[in-house]
């Protein structure tokens, strides 16, 4: 059975942004919120996501990560010379 949720005390700017977004997508604000609530409910919590990603085996150590980041960023600029 469908449920109803009421959100109180939304800032004017937040509501205006919701109206704009819904208008751009040619849907109502309640439909936009219904869709986004469904997406939110399907996403894992941060704790669940972290637990799942920590279980993945990896053969990369921190040194390799730092080395790859340094390579991607390029040489450090000579500051003060």
HELIX and SHEET records of a PDB file:
HELIX    1   1 UNK A   12  UNK A   24  1                                  13    
HELIX    2   2 UNK A   29  UNK A   42  1                                  14    
HELIX    3   3 UNK A   46  UNK A   54  1                                   9    
HELIX    4   4 UNK A   62  UNK A   73  1                                  12    
END                                                                             
